[in-house]
Structure formats: structure tokens, C-alpha cells
């Protein structure tokens, strides 16, 4: 008897021994069920392994540090011999992955992250604070004070800042798509979102309802003309990084015109900071929230227009950009493709692109409403 035949007989005998005195069809059903169960368990194990490989760990802000130092403060500034006026402060940490070695403190009066119109000049004071017992101490540029236990107090010959910690949230956070909206990234808390609208399937759908960058930038499968766009993003806590290496990504309109995403909290805004139309316009002020907190962009964008001969009659225009509910740009024309944008001539429509710049930025709740113009 050939080896294959012997194995077949042995398998049949073993099956008969295991199955006992039951019919052939019953035995086949049981074998089928056993095979299906084994396959299901193998698939489950494979999915678990894949999930472990995809899982990206990122440092989070230590709770005690975030609660007592890092964040926003509101209160008053009292000039020497003068009356108190409203003021605010931003405190952000820098140093190592697991240890802050210095704090950047920006003091502003009157406050700029407000819906109220600002008349006159804003006073800005940018200082460094050093870690101290239960907080941080400031002794620089003639200013002395402390940040501790949810309070900030800084004095100089110019005057005195007295503030308490505050938590600001975007008024459009978790905004639901209106009727007629195109949902690009559905959001439901605690449920991984569908990435069907996006080209790069390496991006990761997370259990918190967001997606995280992975394996290059991603673009929508569908192009759009003019529209109102809602985007929510979250920059990671990276005290060991600075500048463009700190929570960097970007939202590209038509794949060409970028509104920068960056952890710029606690900085005086420059051309490449969060909210900038990259290389074109600095935001009116820095509306950023601290890292690990969800932020929003609400943007009204108008596509370029062309005449019958293909000549551009209207440049791509950002009618309005709101960062965390606050207007940071109004009627800004873009005459060029911004850095890292998709190449090629401007067109009447194009995709939304989210940039992979190597930082674990997350996105969620992305939708747009087309505009006819």
C-alpha cells in the first residue's frame, strides 16, 4: 500500500475512533465544524497579532504636570501705578520624553484667544521657567514669579500678572455633519472609524474613534470644488521635540494648499506654526490648545475659477479659517502650491490631503458641505 493510502486509512480509523458509532454525514459535519472553529481561532489570533503590530504608543502628558503647570491661564495684568486689565498665559513644556526640563511661558494682555475684538496693541512677554518644588519658577528679563498648583504669578517693574488655570474647548468640537454633508471620516466615540473615503489603507483606525497617520500621506478618493470643511485633530505630547518636529501634519485643500497642523501651543505664531496657511500667511494669533487635546478647523474654501480659454479668473481663496472656533484668517488668496503639496496645475477641483510628517497626529470627525459658486 502506498504511503498516501496508508495515511488516508489511518486518518479514517482515527476519525472513526474519535467520532464513534455515528453516521458518515454526522462525522463530516463534526469535522467541518472543528475545521471552521480552528480557522476562526487562527483568524482571531492573526487579527490580534496585526492589532499589536499596528498599535502605536505615544507619550502622554503626565497628569500631575498637565494639571499643575502645562496649559492656559486667565486673570489680570496690573501695570505699575495703573488699573488691572484682562490677561492670559500659555505654558508649554520642553525637555525629554519623560521629563520636562524647562517651560515656555507666554503672557498676553489683553487676551487674544477670545471672540471679543481686540483694539490697540497686545502686550506679549515670552519667558522661560525652570522646574521647582511642586511647580516652576521664573527669573528672567526682570520678571520673577512662580507657576504652581493651578496658579501663575509674575512680577516686574512693569507690572504684575495674576492668573488661574483654565480649560478652553472648541465650540465646534464633535459637531455633527449637517444635512447634505459629505462625511469623509465618521466619528462615534469608542468605535474605530471607516477609512473607506481615503486612499492610504496603512493609516490606522483607532478605538477612540480617530485615525492615526501611517505609511505616507493620504488623500480622499473623491475630488471637491468649493466647500466648508470641518476637521478635528490631536497633536501628541512630545516635549523632547521642537519646531517642525513637534506634532507636525497638515490639511491640504485640493491637495495643494496647506493649513498647517503643529503643536505650536505656547508660542508666538510664525509662518510655519499651527494655523498658518503654510508659507503664505501667519495666523492672526495663536489659537492652539495644549498637546493631547482635540482641536478643530472650520474652513470655508473657494476653488479657483477659469474662463473658457483656461485662464484663471479667481485664485484659490480661504474665505475664513476658524481654529478652535476663533477666526485666524479672512479672505486669503493663494497664488501657489504650498510646500509638499501635490504637483501639477491648479484645477477647479481636487482632493483633501492629510500629511504624514512622521508625528503621531490623529484625526477624527471630518466632513464637508459643498458650496456652489
Backbone torsions as a table, in degrees:
resi	resn	phi	psi	omega
1	UNK	NA	135.1	-180.0
2	UNK	-68.1	157.9	-177.2
3	UNK	-58.5	-41.8	-179.1
4	UNK	-62.8	-41.3	179.1
5	UNK	-63.5	-43.7	177.9
6	UNK	-58.9	-42.5	179.0
7	UNK	-63.3	-39.2	179.3
8	UNK	-63.1	-43.9	179.6
9	UNK	-63.4	-45.4	179.3
10	UNK	-60.5	-40.4	178.8
11	UNK	-63.6	-42.3	179.8
12	UNK	-64.3	-43.5	178.7
13	UNK	-61.8	-44.3	179.5
14	UNK	-62.3	-40.9	179.0
15	UNK	-64.3	-41.6	179.5
16	UNK	-63.3	-40.0	179.8
17	UNK	-63.5	-42.1	-178.7
18	UNK	-72.7	-41.4	-174.8
19	UNK	-79.5	-27.3	179.6
20	UNK	75.8	-163.1	-175.4
21	UNK	-80.2	70.6	176.1
22	UNK	-123.3	166.3	-177.9
23	UNK	-68.3	162.9	-179.0
24	UNK	-63.2	-41.9	-178.4
25	UNK	-67.3	-38.9	177.5
26	UNK	-62.6	-41.9	178.8
27	UNK	-63.5	-40.2	178.7
28	UNK	-64.3	-40.2	178.4
29	UNK	-61.7	-43.9	-179.2
30	UNK	-65.0	-42.3	177.1
31	UNK	-61.4	-40.6	179.2
32	UNK	-62.7	-41.2	179.0
33	UNK	-65.5	-39.8	178.4
34	UNK	-63.7	-41.6	178.9
35	UNK	-65.3	-42.4	179.9
36	UNK	-63.3	-40.1	179.3
37	UNK	-64.8	-43.2	178.9
38	UNK	-62.5	-40.7	179.8
39	UNK	-65.6	-42.6	179.7
40	UNK	-62.5	-41.5	179.3
41	UNK	-66.0	-38.3	178.9
42	UNK	-65.9	-41.3	178.7
43	UNK	-64.2	-42.1	178.9
44	UNK	-62.0	-42.7	179.0
45	UNK	-64.5	-39.0	180.0
46	UNK	-65.7	-42.0	179.3
47	UNK	-64.9	-39.5	179.3
48	UNK	-63.3	-41.6	179.7
49	UNK	-65.0	-42.5	179.2
50	UNK	-63.1	-40.7	179.0
51	UNK	-62.5	-38.9	178.9
52	UNK	-65.7	-38.1	-179.9
53	UNK	-69.7	-34.1	-177.9
54	UNK	-81.1	-21.7	-175.7
55	UNK	-62.7	127.7	-177.8
56	UNK	-113.5	119.4	178.2
57	UNK	-90.4	139.2	177.3
58	UNK	-138.0	145.6	-179.0
59	UNK	-66.5	135.2	177.2
60	UNK	-104.5	155.9	178.9
61	UNK	-64.6	125.2	177.0
62	UNK	-55.3	132.5	-172.7
63	UNK	-58.0	-42.8	-177.3
64	UNK	-65.9	-36.6	179.1
65	UNK	-69.2	-46.3	-177.8
66	UNK	-62.9	-39.2	-177.2
67	UNK	-73.2	-30.9	-172.4
68	UNK	-106.7	-19.7	-177.1
69	UNK	-129.7	-66.7	-173.9
70	UNK	-64.2	135.4	176.9
71	UNK	140.3	-163.5	-178.5
72	UNK	-105.4	150.1	179.8
73	UNK	-132.6	143.8	176.3
74	UNK	-130.5	148.1	-179.0
75	UNK	174.8	-132.6	-175.6
76	UNK	-135.0	157.8	168.5
77	UNK	-120.9	127.6	179.8
78	UNK	-115.6	105.9	178.7
79	UNK	-67.7	153.7	-179.5
80	UNK	-57.7	119.3	179.0
81	UNK	74.9	12.7	-177.7
82	UNK	-123.0	-173.8	-179.7
83	UNK	-93.3	151.3	-179.4
84	UNK	-70.3	142.6	176.0
85	UNK	-130.4	156.6	179.1
86	UNK	-61.4	147.0	-179.6
87	UNK	-149.8	164.7	176.3
88	UNK	-145.3	164.6	178.6
89	UNK	-144.0	152.5	175.1
90	UNK	-124.1	129.9	-179.4
91	UNK	-125.4	119.2	-178.2
92	UNK	-126.9	145.4	-176.7
93	UNK	-95.6	147.8	176.3
94	UNK	-137.1	149.9	178.2
95	UNK	154.7	-117.6	-178.2
96	UNK	-112.2	173.8	-177.5
97	UNK	-57.3	-39.4	-174.9
98	UNK	-116.7	12.1	-176.9
99	UNK	-154.0	124.8	175.9
100	UNK	-85.0	128.7	-179.1
101	UNK	-105.9	-15.3	174.8
102	UNK	-158.7	159.3	-179.3
103	UNK	-121.9	137.0	174.7
104	UNK	-95.4	125.1	-176.2
105	UNK	-119.9	120.3	176.0
106	UNK	-113.6	121.1	-180.0
107	UNK	-106.4	133.0	-175.2
108	UNK	-134.2	135.9	172.3
109	UNK	-147.4	128.2	-4.6
110	UNK	-72.0	169.2	179.4
111	UNK	-60.6	143.2	178.6
112	UNK	-103.0	-25.1	180.0
113	UNK	-86.7	69.5	-178.2
114	UNK	-149.3	157.5	178.1
115	UNK	-77.3	-12.6	-177.3
116	UNK	-74.9	144.0	178.5
117	UNK	-69.7	137.7	-179.2
118	UNK	-99.6	117.7	176.6
119	UNK	-104.7	134.3	179.0
120	UNK	87.6	-173.4	-174.6
121	UNK	-84.3	141.3	175.9
122	UNK	-94.1	130.1	177.0
123	UNK	-86.4	124.4	179.6
124	UNK	-120.6	130.9	175.5
125	UNK	-126.9	120.7	-179.3
126	UNK	-112.6	122.0	-174.7
127	UNK	-132.0	165.2	173.4
128	UNK	-110.7	138.5	176.8
129	UNK	-118.8	146.9	-178.9
130	UNK	-110.4	143.9	178.7
131	UNK	-56.4	138.4	178.9
132	UNK	-143.5	176.7	-179.9
133	UNK	-55.3	117.1	177.7
134	UNK	64.0	12.4	-179.6
135	UNK	179.4	-138.7	180.0
136	UNK	-142.5	151.1	179.6
137	UNK	-118.6	146.5	-179.5
138	UNK	-119.6	127.8	175.7
139	UNK	-151.4	82.3	-173.0
140	UNK	-156.5	141.6	174.5
141	UNK	55.2	31.3	179.5
142	UNK	84.7	0.6	178.7
143	UNK	-103.1	138.0	176.9
144	UNK	-134.6	142.5	178.3
145	UNK	172.2	-167.7	-176.9
146	UNK	-141.1	156.0	169.3
147	UNK	-125.2	114.2	-173.9
148	UNK	-160.2	137.5	171.0
149	UNK	55.9	39.3	177.3
150	UNK	79.5	13.6	-180.0
151	UNK	-131.8	148.4	177.9
152	UNK	-129.9	129.0	179.4
153	UNK	-138.1	119.6	-177.8
154	UNK	-137.2	134.4	-177.6
155	UNK	-130.5	153.0	171.5
156	UNK	-157.0	-178.1	177.7
157	UNK	-64.8	-21.1	-179.3
158	UNK	-73.2	-38.0	-177.8
159	UNK	163.4	-164.0	-174.3
160	UNK	-133.8	131.9	171.9
161	UNK	-101.9	129.2	175.2
162	UNK	-130.8	119.0	-174.4
163	UNK	-143.8	161.9	174.7
164	UNK	-122.1	153.0	-179.7
165	UNK	-66.1	149.8	-179.5
166	UNK	-145.3	154.5	178.4
167	UNK	-118.6	117.4	179.9
168	UNK	-105.1	135.6	177.7
169	UNK	-125.1	148.1	177.8
170	UNK	-67.6	135.3	178.3
171	UNK	-68.8	-14.7	179.6
172	UNK	-104.9	11.2	178.9
173	UNK	-61.8	130.9	-179.6
174	UNK	64.8	23.6	178.5
175	UNK	-60.3	135.8	-179.0
176	UNK	-83.0	142.1	178.6
177	UNK	-61.4	132.1	178.0
178	UNK	-75.5	172.2	177.2
179	UNK	-59.3	135.1	179.6
180	UNK	88.1	-0.9	-179.5
181	UNK	-76.5	149.8	172.5
182	UNK	-97.5	114.4	-177.3
183	UNK	-87.5	116.0	-177.8
184	UNK	-95.6	-30.7	176.5
185	UNK	-143.6	95.5	-177.3
186	UNK	-64.7	147.3	-179.0
187	UNK	-126.6	126.5	170.8
188	UNK	-143.0	121.2	-175.7
189	UNK	-56.3	130.0	177.3
190	UNK	82.2	9.6	-178.6
191	UNK	-132.1	123.8	179.2
192	UNK	-57.7	133.6	-177.1
193	UNK	-80.5	157.4	172.8
194	UNK	-75.5	135.3	178.2
195	UNK	-104.8	20.5	-173.5
196	UNK	-61.0	-26.8	-176.6
197	UNK	-81.2	-4.5	-172.1
198	UNK	-115.9	150.1	-172.6
199	UNK	-80.0	-35.6	-173.2
200	UNK	-90.9	104.1	-176.5
201	UNK	-78.9	1.0	176.7
202	UNK	-81.6	-17.9	175.7
203	UNK	-62.2	148.9	-168.9
204	UNK	-105.8	126.6	173.7
205	UNK	-83.7	120.2	-175.1
206	UNK	-101.6	157.8	-176.1
207	UNK	-67.6	-14.8	179.9
208	UNK	-85.7	5.5	178.3
209	UNK	94.1	7.1	-178.2
210	UNK	-115.2	173.7	171.2
211	UNK	-124.1	147.4	-178.3
212	UNK	-116.9	144.7	-178.3
213	UNK	-61.4	147.3	177.0
214	UNK	-168.3	129.9	170.1
215	UNK	70.0	37.9	177.4
216	UNK	103.2	169.6	-179.6
217	UNK	-69.3	164.3	178.2
218	UNK	-132.2	147.4	179.4
219	UNK	-128.0	157.6	176.0
220	UNK	-70.8	148.6	177.9
221	UNK	-71.0	-22.3	-175.7
222	UNK	-110.6	138.3	174.9
223	UNK	-86.7	158.5	-179.1
224	UNK	-137.9	155.5	178.7
225	UNK	-94.7	-105.3	175.4
226	UNK	-97.2	146.8	-175.1
227	UNK	-168.9	166.6	169.2
228	UNK	-107.4	125.8	-174.3
229	UNK	-116.6	135.6	172.9
230	UNK	-115.1	127.7	-179.5
231	UNK	-135.9	138.8	172.5
232	UNK	-118.8	135.0	-177.5
233	UNK	-139.4	160.8	-176.9
234	UNK	-140.7	118.3	178.5
235	UNK	-88.8	141.2	179.9
236	UNK	-73.3	162.0	176.5
237	UNK	-86.0	110.9	-175.7
238	UNK	-134.9	71.5	-177.1
239	UNK	-63.4	-19.4	-178.5
240	UNK	-83.5	-4.3	-179.7
241	UNK	-110.3	159.8	179.2
242	UNK	-137.7	163.3	172.2
243	UNK	54.8	-131.3	-176.1
244	UNK	-73.0	-4.4	178.3
245	UNK	-95.8	8.0	-172.2
246	UNK	-113.4	96.2	177.7
247	UNK	63.0	44.6	-172.6
248	UNK	-89.7	134.1	170.5
249	UNK	-161.5	-160.9	178.3
250	UNK	-175.8	148.9	175.1
251	UNK	-106.2	117.9	-176.7
252	UNK	-105.6	124.8	178.6
253	UNK	-89.5	128.8	-171.1
254	UNK	59.8	18.2	-179.0
255	UNK	71.4	6.6	-170.8
256	UNK	-125.1	-30.1	-169.0
257	UNK	-117.7	109.7	-168.2
258	UNK	-94.2	133.8	161.7
259	UNK	-102.0	115.7	-170.3
260	UNK	-66.3	139.3	169.4
261	UNK	-113.3	125.7	-176.3
262	UNK	-163.7	150.7	171.3
263	UNK	-80.0	91.6	179.9
264	UNK	-109.3	15.2	-177.6
265	UNK	-59.6	134.0	176.7
266	UNK	81.1	15.3	179.6
267	UNK	-115.7	158.3	168.6
268	UNK	-82.7	119.2	-169.9
269	UNK	-59.6	138.9	174.1
270	UNK	-127.1	-177.9	-171.9
271	UNK	-59.3	-29.9	-176.4
272	UNK	-101.9	8.6	-175.6
273	UNK	-85.7	172.7	-177.3
274	UNK	-57.0	134.5	-179.3
275	UNK	92.5	-14.6	179.1
276	UNK	-70.6	143.0	164.8
277	UNK	-82.9	102.4	-158.4
278	UNK	-52.3	121.5	177.8
279	UNK	75.0	2.8	-176.9
280	UNK	-118.5	-50.2	-175.1
281	UNK	-148.9	130.5	174.3
282	UNK	-75.1	141.4	176.2
283	UNK	-62.1	152.8	-178.9
284	UNK	-57.4	-32.9	175.6
285	UNK	-162.2	168.8	-178.0
286	UNK	-88.0	107.2	-178.9
287	UNK	-99.0	11.9	-175.7
288	UNK	-63.7	148.0	171.0
289	UNK	-100.2	166.2	179.4
290	UNK	-60.9	154.7	176.7
291	UNK	-58.6	154.2	-177.3
292	UNK	77.0	-3.1	175.6
293	UNK	-101.8	140.9	-178.6
294	UNK	-71.1	135.8	-179.1
295	UNK	-124.6	165.1	-177.9
296	UNK	-130.0	148.8	164.0
297	UNK	-120.1	131.9	171.1
298	UNK	-125.9	112.8	-167.8
299	UNK	-127.0	134.4	170.7
300	UNK	-105.2	115.9	-174.1
301	UNK	-121.8	133.2	177.3
302	UNK	-111.3	127.7	-179.7
303	UNK	-69.5	157.0	175.4
304	UNK	-66.2	152.5	176.2
305	UNK	-115.5	153.1	-177.1
306	UNK	-135.0	148.5	175.8
307	UNK	-85.8	-175.5	-175.6
308	UNK	-62.3	-24.4	-179.3
309	UNK	-92.5	1.7	177.8
310	UNK	89.2	6.4	178.9
311	UNK	-80.9	135.2	-179.1
312	UNK	-70.8	124.4	179.0
313	UNK	-105.5	-13.8	174.5
314	UNK	-146.3	128.3	179.1
315	UNK	-75.3	158.0	172.5
316	UNK	-55.9	133.3	-172.1
317	UNK	-134.1	129.5	170.7
318	UNK	-90.9	99.5	179.9
319	UNK	-63.5	-39.9	179.8
320	UNK	-158.4	138.0	172.6
321	UNK	-125.8	119.9	175.4
322	UNK	-108.9	127.7	177.6
323	UNK	-112.1	115.4	-175.7
324	UNK	54.8	37.8	176.1
325	UNK	87.2	-4.9	-176.3
326	UNK	-108.8	136.5	-177.2
327	UNK	-74.2	119.7	179.2
328	UNK	-114.6	-13.4	175.5
329	UNK	-142.9	144.7	175.6
330	UNK	-138.1	123.1	173.1
331	UNK	50.9	60.8	179.1
332	UNK	-104.1	118.4	176.3
333	UNK	-85.6	143.8	178.9
334	UNK	-118.6	114.5	-175.9
335	UNK	-96.9	7.4	-177.5
336	UNK	-153.4	162.0	172.1
337	UNK	-74.0	127.8	-179.0
338	UNK	-76.8	167.5	-175.6
339	UNK	-52.5	133.3	177.5
340	UNK	70.8	9.1	176.4
341	UNK	-75.5	163.4	179.1
342	UNK	-64.9	137.3	-176.9
343	UNK	-78.9	169.9	180.0
344	UNK	108.9	165.8	-178.2
345	UNK	-68.9	154.8	176.4
346	UNK	-63.7	144.2	179.8
347	UNK	-132.1	169.9	-178.4
348	UNK	-75.7	-9.9	177.0
349	UNK	-151.9	161.3	179.8
350	UNK	-173.9	171.6	-177.0
351	UNK	-83.7	167.5	166.9
352	UNK	-89.2	133.8	178.0
353	UNK	-121.2	135.8	173.1
354	UNK	-110.3	127.3	-171.9
355	UNK	-86.2	138.3	167.8
356	UNK	-98.5	110.1	-180.0
357	UNK	-113.4	15.4	176.0
358	UNK	93.9	-2.5	179.0
359	UNK	-108.7	147.8	-174.2
360	UNK	-81.1	63.9	176.6
361	UNK	-79.8	140.5	178.8
362	UNK	-111.9	151.1	175.5
363	UNK	-128.7	153.2	173.9
364	UNK	-158.0	166.6	171.8
365	UNK	48.6	61.5	-180.0
366	UNK	-105.8	124.6	177.0
367	UNK	-151.2	159.6	178.0
368	UNK	-140.3	156.5	175.5
369	UNK	-118.2	115.0	179.7
370	UNK	-60.5	145.8	177.8
371	UNK	-118.0	132.1	174.8
372	UNK	-96.4	118.1	178.6
373	UNK	-148.6	NA	NA
